[in-house]
Structure formats: structure tokens, C-alpha cells
Amino acid sequence: MIAPRKLIRCLDEHWTLIEWLVERSQHSSFSVQDVQHLIQKANPQYSSEQVFKETQRLLQLEVLIPLAKSSQLELSSTILEFAQHLLHEEQLGLATDIESRVLELNRLSSRMAQAASQRDSRELRRFARAMDDRIREVLKQFAQNEQAILSLVERAKADESKLSLARRYAAVMDAFDDYIEPVLLLVDINGAFQHSISSIELQLTEQIQQIEVTGVLHQDKESLLQLRTRLLEMNQVGRESLSRCADLLMPLRDELRRNTLLSRNASFLLGQMRKKGIEHTLDPLVPGLRSDAQKFSLGSANQITSYMAELCQYQHDAYEVPDAIDSAHASLMQVPEVKDVLRKARTIKQLPDLSRWLADSYPELPVDELLFLYQELSRADSLKLEHQQDASQLDVQGYRLTLHPFRSSPEGH
């Protein structure tokens, strides 16, 4: 068994090395020579023999662990998690991690209710402590995921590489798709998270009232009160954390959406130039800046001489113009403004389905832009829409969307 004091002393002496290895662990493993080089870099006064001894010390204390069937090394998972927590470099978890803990809370609450009905104080306390541990784990998971998303956003904004915006924001978009949206469904008012919280809170309230009436298990009343308070705190903290994460990611998502639309239109325009030529493509788009009198005006002798001299030295330059991404459109894509769409929607007396109305009103709009308008209009208070529980399917440009439709509320008209 490794002595804790030796391990803590080793981490303290080589903390600079640990920071470098934590950053390295996010991308790949490392070799013994890499570790020795980093030790020498952090401690220039070390001799070769000292560097070798310190490397062996890290291996003996299991700070570094060899990979299976390989000469490469990695940081111990315990040390890595500990260092990431101190450095605020948490890895983004999954919505299923939170969901599994909520399911475990349901199981423990049923066991605790059974213990309360049997008036078994010992089992009641055991399951109450287990539920308290699970709630703490969920709170910790929310905090870690929020910190991980904050780190992703900061790295994406600070990235000065020449990669495209989609490549730079790839991790941010994955975080939105893999964490924000599933957790939004989970904590929705009709989701599993909210149902579980409500049922467990109701059960704890009934148990507390039963103790107050009968006086049985009165010594456990305080622990049940604390458990209910922590449960409600978990519900509030989760919603607030999710709201902050969405506020961090939405500006980057909108920036990527605008950039994608700009790239799509630019590619289409270059493709039209390749097929029709620059003049035939740009003449309908560029306003004329010359009058009829200027078209037929004569130039001076000096202007004509200069023009002829430039023609003598003219050399044709060959340019590679890329093909269009989508040549099916007859003109550049025009995305309507949200305020214009909202004004048009207000003129409709009854909206049976917001998504179908958008698809019928803007059939040429890309799916991502259609969903953006759908999201913005669903939040508009002036439309007074109600979120339906039954899901409906909508086929748009080869995609099948499953949405819970928004319809006009009866009191809104």
C-alpha cells in the first residue's frame, strides 16, 4: 500500500510536471523519455541520475502507469481527476450520468419508504445517507460540466489557428448536442428528472408528516428534512447551471450559424461565376454606378495612351474558382429576419402548428435556419403559444423532425 504522505509530497515537488502531463493527457499518451525531458525542463539543476531516480519514484508511487502491452505511460486516473479538479480542467460528462443517478434515487427512495413502513430506523438512516450521497454526486456533476463547458468556450474563442470556424467550434457544438439538449429534455417539466424529484419530495413530505403525527422514528425527522432540502436544492442548482451553460453556448452557435450561411452563399456565388462568367453573375446583383452620359463620354489623349500601354503589358491570370455547394438554387439564399417572421406570425389568428407553418411559409429555407426561427418564435411572448405533450413528425427537405408542437393558446385570441 502506498503511503499517502509520500504521494502528497511527490505531487507537491513535481506539480509543474503534473500540470504539463494533465494537458498532454488530453491528446495522447507519453513515453519515459518525454517524462524525463519534462523533469529536466522543470528542474534544470537535476543531474541525469536524479532525473532517472525521480522518474522511477513516479512509477513506484503509481502516479504514472504503463499502458497495457505498450511502453507508453499515462497518468493514474485518480491523480488525473484530482489534478483536473484543482486546475478546473474537468471533462464534460454525459446526460446519462445524471439520469442514472436519478434512477438510483428512485430505487433508494422506494427502499427507504419500505423501511419507514416497517419502522426500521437503522435501514431508514442507511438509505437516507445513500440518497444524500447520490444528490451530492449530481450536484458535483452539474458543477463539473459547467466548468468544462466554460473551458471549451474559452479555448474556442482563444484559438488563433487558421482552421474554419466549424472546426474551431466543433467541441462546443458537440457539447450542445451531447449534453445541453439531452439534459434539457431530462429536466423538462414532463421529463424524468422532474417527475422523480416531485415523487421523492412528496414521499419525504408524507414520511415527515407521519412522524409528526405518530411520533415514531422522531429521531430521524431531522435527517429527512435535510434530505428534502438538499433534493430541492439539486433541482434548482441543476436548472440554473443548465441555463448558464446554454447562455455560454448560444452566442457561439449563432455565430457559427451566420458564418455557415455566409460560406454557403459565397460558395454558390463563386460557382455561378464559374458557369456563367463574372459579368453575367454580378450584373444583376451590383447596382450601376454610372450614368448614361458617362458611358458615352470620350477620354482624354493621356487616358487613352495610358490605357493602351497597360494593354500591351496585360497578362492573363488563371484563377481556380471552386464549385458551388448547392447549385439547385436559382439565386442567393435570403434568410428572413426574426422580427419580420414574428410580424407575419402575429397576423395569423390561429397557429395550429408553428413548425408546419414555418415549413409551408419558407419552403426553400435550410433545415438549420428553419429550426432557428422555430426556436426564436416559440419563445416570443406576443404569440402566446402552448407547448403540446404529444410529439408530431415533420418532413423537411429530406429530414424527418420529431417535435412537440407549439400551438396558439385559446386565451391568446
LORO-903256 format. One line per field, with one value per residue (C-alpha): residue number from 0; x, y, z. Coordinates in steps of 0.001 Angstrom, whole numbers, padded with zeros to 6 digits. Layout:
n c(NUM, ...)
c1 c(X, ...)
c2 c(Y, ...)
c3 c(Z, ...)
This chain:
n c(0, 1, 2, 3, 4, 5, 6, 7, 8, 9, 10, 11, 12, 13, 14, 15, 16, 17, 18, 19, 20, 21, 22, 23, 24, 25, 26, 27, 28, 29, 30, 31, 32, 33, 34, 35, 36, 37, 38, 39, 40, 41, 42, 43, 44, 45, 46, 47, 48, 49, 50, 51, 52, 53, 54, 55, 56, 57, 58, 59, 60, 61, 62, 63, 64, 65, 66, 67, 68, 69, 70, 71, 72, 73, 74, 75, 76, 77, 78, 79, 80, 81, 82, 83, 84, 85, 86, 87, 88, 89, 90, 91, 92, 93, 94, 95, 96, 97, 98, 99, 100, 101, 102, 103, 104, 105, 106, 107, 108, 109, 110, 111, 112, 113, 114, 115, 116, 117, 118, 119, 120, 121, 122, 123, 124, 125, 126, 127, 128, 129, 130, 131, 132, 133, 134, 135, 136, 137, 138, 139, 140, 141, 142, 143, 144, 145, 146, 147, 148, 149, 150, 151, 152, 153, 154, 155, 156, 157, 158, 159, 160, 161, 162, 163, 164, 165, 166, 167, 168, 169, 170, 171, 172, 173, 174, 175, 176, 177, 178, 179, 180, 181, 182, 183, 184, 185, 186, 187, 188, 189, 190, 191, 192, 193, 194, 195, 196, 197, 198, 199, 200, 201, 202, 203, 204, 205, 206, 207, 208, 209, 210, 211, 212, 213, 214, 215, 216, 217, 218, 219, 220, 221, 222, 223, 224, 225, 226, 227, 228, 229, 230, 231, 232, 233, 234, 235, 236, 237, 238, 239, 240, 241, 242, 243, 244, 245, 246, 247, 248, 249, 250, 251, 252, 253, 254, 255, 256, 257, 258, 259, 260, 261, 262, 263, 264, 265, 266, 267, 268, 269, 270, 271, 272, 273, 274, 275, 276, 277, 278, 279, 280, 281, 282, 283, 284, 285, 286, 287, 288, 289, 290, 291, 292, 293, 294, 295, 296, 297, 298, 299, 300, 301, 302, 303, 304, 305, 306, 307, 308, 309, 310, 311, 312, 313, 314, 315, 316, 317, 318, 319, 320, 321, 322, 323, 324, 325, 326, 327, 328, 329, 330, 331, 332, 333, 334, 335, 336, 337, 338, 339, 340, 341, 342, 343, 344, 345, 346, 347, 348, 349, 350, 351, 352, 353, 354, 355, 356, 357, 358, 359, 360, 361, 362, 363, 364, 365, 366, 367, 368, 369, 370, 371, 372, 373, 374, 375, 376, 377, 378, 379, 380, 381, 382, 383, 384, 385, 386, 387, 388, 389, 390, 391, 392, 393, 394, 395, 396, 397, 398, 399, 400, 401, 402, 403, 404, 405, 406, 407, 408, 409, 410, 411, 412)
c1 c(000000, 001318, 001844, -000368, 002296, 004856, 002351, 001341, 004995, 005791, 002888, 003982, 007569, 006557, 003373, 004690, 005314, 001803, 000273, 002119, 001137, -002535, -002524, -000660, -003149, -005977, -004377, -002203, -000020, 003684, 006930, 009507, 011823, 009066, 008709, 012464, 012663, 009870, 011510, 014786, 012908, 011175, 014385, 017428, 019717, 018985, 021676, 020878, 020957, 018485, 016131, 016201, 015502, 012570, 011085, 011313, 009789, 006741, 006358, 006707, 004091, 001786, 001495, 002459, 001025, 002254, -000306, -001257, 001078, 002902, 005950, 003868, 002719, -000344, -001323, -003176, -006914, -007111, -004238, -005640, -009101, -007575, -005331, -008120, -010328, -007623, -006824, -010519, -009957, -012947, -014065, -017630, -019828, -022935, -026615, -026862, -024573, -027123, -030040, -028547, -028110, -031715, -032877, -030799, -032532, -035895, -034760, -033371, -036495, -038697, -036394, -036477, -040291, -040345, -038021, -040236, -043352, -041562, -040362, -036776, -034745, -031384, -032370, -034081, -030870, -028789, -030935, -031169, -027359, -027147, -029661, -027738, -024551, -026286, -027640, -024160, -022837, -025459, -024580, -020900, -021676, -023558, -020672, -018021, -019967, -020500, -016773, -015933, -018238, -016707, -013239, -014433, -015854, -012700, -010462, -012669, -012604, -008851, -007997, -005961, -005403, -006328, -008968, -012505, -014999, -016824, -013614, -012748, -016239, -016641, -016179, -018582, -021273, -020759, -021260, -024562, -025783, -024487, -025143, -027350, -030195, -030438, -030361, -032985, -035259, -034360, -035194, -038233, -041460, -042607, -039163, -037928, -035852, -038769, -041113, -038557, -037899, -041622, -042384, -039430, -040291, -043916, -042764, -040401, -043118, -045552, -042938, -042186, -045907, -046335, -043513, -045101, -048486, -047367, -044066, -042499, -038923, -038861, -035048, -034884, -037053, -034098, -032244, -035378, -035826, -032201, -032590, -035696, -033946, -030925, -033218, -034937, -031538, -030374, -033398, -032774, -028988, -029405, -031757, -029596, -026432, -028105, -029333, -025820, -024347, -026908, -026166, -022465, -023033, -025862, -023767, -021174, -023889, -025476, -022057, -021442, -024917, -024282, -020827, -022280, -024877, -022202, -019962, -022885, -023842, -020210, -019673, -022877, -021866, -018408, -019992, -022309, -019291, -017593, -020595, -021935, -018947, -018352, -020265, -023456, -023409, -022653, -024527, -027966, -026547, -024306, -026101, -024971, -022898, -022508, -024919, -025730, -023680, -020603, -020985, -020556, -018063, -014683, -011457, -008528, -005423, -003383, -006015, -006125, -002314, -002070, -004815, -003083, 000242, -001402, -002981, 000449, 001704, -001500, -001089, -003999, -004100, -005743, -007871, -009265, -012887, -014481, -017687, -020894, -022048, -025651, -026362, -030067, -030996, -031661, -030466, -028600, -030256, -032063, -032799, -035713, -035210, -036742, -038707, -040244, -041271, -042694, -044686, -046070, -046968, -048932, -051253, -052333, -055374, -054796, -051496, -052340, -048653, -045736, -043258, -045614, -046485, -042785, -042140, -045063, -044222, -040483, -040105, -036625, -035145, -032439, -033381, -030944, -032332, -035887, -035135, -033529, -036695, -038781, -036750, -036930, -040673, -041516, -040046, -041998, -044476, -046574, -047634, -048924, -048122, -048688, -046249, -048117, -047271, -047884, -044993, -045528, -043295, -042420, -040620, -038483, -036002, -035271, -035088, -037690, -038082, -039833, -041082, -043552, -045600, -046360, -049962, -051846, -053426, -057214, -056928, -054455, -057316)
c2 c(000000, 003435, 005819, 008919, 011278, 010073, 010523, 014035, 015056, 013742, 015663, 018831, 018527, 017749, 019800, 021675, 018326, 017148, 020247, 019551, 015889, 016732, 018892, 016169, 013509, 015258, 014453, 011347, 009189, 009840, 007910, 007623, 009870, 012525, 012422, 012665, 015610, 017439, 016737, 018176, 021188, 021862, 021259, 022379, 021741, 017985, 015618, 012705, 010330, 012483, 012656, 008853, 008443, 010851, 009046, 005724, 007367, 008481, 004936, 003311, 005640, 004836, 008463, 007193, 003888, 001893, 001243, -002354, -004079, -000811, 001139, 004332, 005845, 007672, 009492, 007487, 008101, 009139, 011612, 012896, 013533, 015179, 017447, 018357, 019346, 021632, 023076, 023492, 021245, 018941, 016758, 017181, 014340, 012908, 013376, 009630, 010032, 012342, 010205, 007034, 008743, 009974, 006403, 005277, 007926, 006419, 002954, 004177, 006193, 003118, 001138, 003957, 004067, 000333, 000788, 003594, 001430, -001291, 001294, 000191, 003196, 001685, 000924, 004292, 006092, 003912, 004666, 008359, 008576, 006754, 009185, 012128, 010798, 010457, 014010, 015297, 013409, 015034, 018484, 017777, 016581, 019789, 021924, 019924, 020032, 023778, 024313, 022004, 023955, 027233, 025861, 024695, 028128, 029936, 027637, 028058, 031864, 031973, 029600, 031584, 028715, 029040, 026332, 027067, 028303, 024965, 023096, 025510, 025283, 021527, 020658, 023427, 022185, 018609, 019855, 021445, 018337, 015716, 017490, 020594, 019216, 015793, 017431, 019964, 017035, 015401, 018412, 019421, 019732, 016473, 014849, 012000, 014281, 016487, 013516, 011835, 014977, 015578, 011987, 011773, 015163, 014051, 010798, 012602, 015101, 012278, 010499, 013696, 014302, 010707, 011161, 014388, 012681, 009370, 010342, 007109, 007488, 011073, 010877, 010566, 013587, 015987, 013830, 013582, 017365, 017895, 015315, 017059, 020439, 019065, 017439, 020757, 022448, 019903, 020706, 024466, 024235, 021939, 024312, 027371, 025574, 024426, 027956, 029380, 026707, 027465, 031204, 030447, 028254, 030070, 033101, 030765, 028681, 031778, 032954, 029578, 029669, 033096, 032006, 028855, 030894, 033336, 030475, 028805, 031968, 032751, 029245, 029439, 032835, 031563, 028551, 030789, 032849, 029689, 028656, 031969, 034274, 037211, 039804, 037763, 036789, 040139, 042491, 041651, 041928, 045028, 048360, 050504, 053475, 055156, 057446, 057240, 060354, 058740, 055627, 057594, 060260, 060483, 060107, 062471, 061661, 060924, 058486, 056602, 056444, 055115, 052578, 051278, 050982, 048837, 046640, 045943, 044593, 042691, 039023, 036725, 035233, 031872, 031613, 028438, 029139, 026451, 024711, 025594, 023521, 023630, 024693, 023875, 027347, 029961, 032874, 033655, 032417, 035137, 034300, 036307, 038397, 037083, 040303, 040036, 036420, 037320, 040184, 037810, 035213, 037793, 038272, 034622, 034372, 030725, 028844, 025124, 024125, 026574, 024175, 023307, 026966, 027837, 024942, 025970, 029691, 029247, 026033, 026956, 027688, 025234, 022990, 024614, 028082, 026763, 025309, 028596, 030520, 027844, 028250, 032051, 032234, 029620, 031988, 035041, 036117, 038081, 034875, 033204, 029645, 026451, 023510, 020295, 016981, 014805, 014754, 015197, 014451, 016891, 016041, 018953, 018687, 015010, 015336, 013977, 016159, 014985, 017984, 018747, 021358, 024862, 025957, 029166, 029141, 029666, 032700, 034312, 035026)
c3 c(000000, -000955, 001971, 001462, 002799, 000251, -002566, -001477, -001047, -004536, -006091, -004313, -005561, -009144, -009509, -012546, -014218, -013281, -014904, -018140, -018102, -017481, -020596, -022513, -021352, -023182, -026533, -026226, -024019, -023408, -023119, -020350, -022350, -022512, -018719, -018195, -020587, -018713, -015336, -016640, -018029, -014705, -012698, -014706, -011708, -011737, -012973, -015265, -012309, -010345, -013335, -013595, -009845, -009926, -012909, -011053, -007998, -010015, -011332, -007897, -006368, -009327, -010345, -013797, -015032, -018069, -020758, -021423, -023901, -024577, -023444, -023265, -019971, -018685, -015522, -012922, -013272, -009609, -009953, -013245, -011754, -008679, -010758, -013199, -010280, -008875, -012299, -013242, -016254, -015762, -018632, -019842, -018651, -020287, -019608, -018971, -015943, -014323, -015470, -013966, -010590, -010676, -011357, -008397, -006263, -007248, -006207, -002890, -002128, -002555, -000250, 002299, 002154, 002830, 005819, 007151, 006864, 008835, 011376, 010827, 011948, 011014, 007409, 007101, 008037, 005717, 002677, 003621, 003677, 000340, -001212, 000198, -001432, -004806, -004596, -003811, -006852, -009103, -007746, -008333, -011871, -012683, -011371, -013271, -016533, -016229, -015656, -018575, -020911, -019745, -020579, -024009, -024808, -023663, -025734, -028806, -028522, -027884, -030737, -033280, -035708, -039355, -039105, -040199, -037654, -037785, -036897, -034072, -032602, -033149, -029460, -028445, -030818, -029596, -026031, -027050, -028878, -026417, -023109, -023250, -025379, -023616, -020178, -021310, -022161, -018859, -016642, -018703, -016754, -018358, -018163, -015982, -013767, -012726, -012214, -009968, -007923, -007418, -006401, -003989, -002452, -001962, -000355, 002053, 002982, 003771, 005902, 007830, 008420, 009564, 012087, 013362, 013824, 015322, 016922, 015624, 014276, 015576, 015855, 012053, 011288, 011058, 008532, 006350, 006473, 005403, 002644, 001266, 001376, -000472, -003045, -003809, -003920, -006518, -008677, -008526, -008947, -011959, -013746, -013015, -014152, -017356, -018040, -017604, -019889, -022592, -022287, -022849, -025900, -027705, -028875, -030407, -032003, -033570, -034782, -036425, -037992, -039539, -040729, -042319, -044187, -045407, -046611, -048334, -050218, -051118, -052499, -054513, -055936, -056969, -058609, -060634, -061708, -062930, -065010, -066302, -066025, -063717, -065710, -066172, -062496, -060906, -063218, -061708, -058169, -058328, -058739, -061641, -060549, -063952, -065775, -069470, -070118, -068568, -070726, -073942, -072757, -074529, -072644, -072969, -075051, -071943, -070645, -073940, -074161, -070609, -071290, -074455, -072592, -069938, -072637, -074135, -070805, -069961, -068930, -068261, -064736, -064267, -061156, -059633, -058758, -056515, -057399, -055633, -052707, -053850, -057406, -057260, -056008, -058638, -056555, -053376, -050228, -048300, -044667, -043283, -040191, -036972, -036444, -039944, -039389, -035971, -037502, -040132, -037493, -035499, -038466, -038237, -035980, -035066, -035407, -035401, -035560, -035547, -037228, -040110, -040646, -040929, -043323, -045552, -045434, -046163, -048219, -049553, -046114, -044886, -042005, -039553, -040287, -040014, -036571, -035525, -036420, -034690, -031507, -031553, -032255, -029625, -027003, -028212, -025541, -028041, -029870, -026662, -027711, -025740, -025779, -026593, -024909, -027993, -030464, -034211, -037185, -039947, -043215, -044474, -047383, -046772, -042978, -040561, -037475, -034322, -032331, -029583, -031480, -030292, -030885, -030166, -026718, -026540, -024240, -026695, -029151)
